Amino acid sequence: MGAVVGKSENTRRFSIHETKLEAKMVEAMQRRAAKGSIMKSFNNLILKFPKIDESFRNCKAIFEQFDEDSNGMIDQEEMKKCFYKLEVSFTDEEIDDLFEACDINEDMGIKFNEFIVLICLVHLLKDDNKAVHTKLQLGLPEMEATFETLVDAFVFLDKNKDGYVSKSEMVEAINETTTGERSSGRIAMKRFEEMDWDKNGMVNFKEFLFAFTRWIGIDDLEDEDED
């Protein structure tokens, strides 16, 4: 069933919406895709890894600020306070959806890598909210540019601009970078499998972000802190 690719895009799209948050995320990405991408190849993104890694690690200070009990994770109450300080106006339902979407370990807490994904999703969903940008820039002026780079990278991969990345789109993106190399197909499949967490054959922006934090070693940073 999962191997069928000839079905209607609309049917497939609605079948993988898990929450209202998912739908909003896809709609926001589609609006952003209409502006196009300045990224020319997957290599462009790879070359930005060191700078993005540094920016993410600098975000640790914000994470620790909101982790009031210093237990290494942000619970729902701490997250609500975080949103209040950032002047982000989400409903309780939206906060619950966002918390559940980013708490991939289901341990009722947002760890550092999950926090990065959460804040990036806020950037995407509230791209017209100047207060969010201002508050982030007060502590980390480079974070907005970093988040926009990741949004731009996803837009580059999402060739048909439907808010998802498919296997064929990933292969196309890698082939644009590694023309003529026999290994390009295997590289594309490996990268896609790393992104497709729920194994439904389509990658949304949240899945892309979680894979990205692993590619640049944010999970390793958490392991270092625990040792």
KAHU-V384982 format. One record per residue. RES is the residue in three letters. PHI is phi in whole degrees, -180 to 180 (NA if undefined). Layout:
BEGIN
[[RES & PHI] [RES & PHI]]
END
This chain:
BEGIN
[[MET & NA] [GLY & -68] [ALA & -84] [VAL & -74] [VAL & -116] [GLY & -90] [LYS & -69] [SER & -59] [GLU & -61] [ASN & -65] [THR & -62] [ARG & -66] [ARG & -63] [PHE & -66] [SER & -72] [ILE & -112] [HIS & -74] [GLU & -93] [THR & -145] [LYS & -62] [LEU & -60] [GLU & -58] [ALA & -63] [LYS & -65] [MET & -63] [VAL & -66] [GLU & -63] [ALA & -64] [MET & -69] [GLN & -64] [ARG & -65] [ARG & -66] [ALA & -63] [ALA & -63] [LYS & -85] [GLY & 85] [SER & -128] [ILE & -90] [MET & -76] [LYS & -101] [SER & -161] [PHE & -64] [ASN & -62] [ASN & -57] [LEU & -68] [ILE & -59] [LEU & -65] [LYS & -88] [PHE & -51] [PRO & -60] [LYS & -68] [ILE & -67] [ASP & -59] [GLU & -63] [SER & -63] [PHE & -62] [ARG & -66] [ASN & -67] [CYS & -72] [LYS & -59] [ALA & -63] [ILE & -67] [PHE & -59] [GLU & -66] [GLN & -65] [PHE & -86] [ASP & -83] [GLU & -63] [ASP & -94] [SER & 54] [ASN & -99] [GLY & 87] [MET & -153] [ILE & -106] [ASP & -86] [GLN & -63] [GLU & -66] [GLU & -65] [MET & -68] [LYS & -63] [LYS & -66] [CYS & -61] [PHE & -64] [TYR & -64] [LYS & -67] [LEU & -85] [GLU & 58] [VAL & -98] [SER & -97] [PHE & -104] [THR & -75] [ASP & -59] [GLU & -64] [GLU & -66] [ILE & -65] [ASP & -63] [ASP & -62] [LEU & -66] [PHE & -61] [GLU & -64] [ALA & -66] [CYS & -93] [ASP & -84] [ILE & -70] [ASN & -84] [GLU & 53] [ASP & -107] [MET & 60] [GLY & -157] [ILE & -97] [LYS & -82] [PHE & -60] [ASN & -64] [GLU & -70] [PHE & -65] [ILE & -60] [VAL & -62] [LEU & -59] [ILE & -66] [CYS & -67] [LEU & -66] [VAL & -61] [HIS & -58] [LEU & -67] [LEU & -75] [LYS & -118] [ASP & -66] [ASP & -102] [ASN & -96] [LYS & -63] [ALA & -63] [VAL & -60] [HIS & -61] [THR & -62] [LYS & -64] [LEU & -66] [GLN & -69] [LEU & -58] [GLY & -99] [LEU & -138] [PRO & -63] [GLU & -88] [MET & -64] [GLU & -61] [ALA & -64] [THR & -65] [PHE & -61] [GLU & -66] [THR & -62] [LEU & -69] [VAL & -62] [ASP & -63] [ALA & -64] [PHE & -66] [VAL & -61] [PHE & -61] [LEU & -72] [ASP & -82] [LYS & -62] [ASN & -94] [LYS & 58] [ASP & -101] [GLY & 93] [TYR & -136] [VAL & -113] [SER & -100] [LYS & -59] [SER & -64] [GLU & -69] [MET & -66] [VAL & -61] [GLU & -61] [ALA & -64] [ILE & -68] [ASN & -63] [GLU & -65] [THR & -92] [THR & -120] [THR & -56] [GLY & 87] [GLU & -88] [ARG & -65] [SER & -80] [SER & -60] [GLY & -63] [ARG & -66] [ILE & -62] [ALA & -62] [MET & -66] [LYS & -64] [ARG & -63] [PHE & -66] [GLU & -62] [GLU & -67] [MET & -87] [ASP & -81] [TRP & -63] [ASP & -92] [LYS & 57] [ASN & -101] [GLY & 86] [MET & -137] [VAL & -112] [ASN & -95] [PHE & -65] [LYS & -62] [GLU & -63] [PHE & -60] [LEU & -65] [PHE & -63] [ALA & -64] [PHE & -64] [THR & -62] [ARG & -76] [TRP & -60] [ILE & -96] [GLY & 92] [ILE & -66] [ASP & -61] [ASP & -65] [LEU & -63] [GLU & -65] [ASP & -63] [GLU & -64] [ASP & -67] [GLU & -79] [ASP & -71]]
END
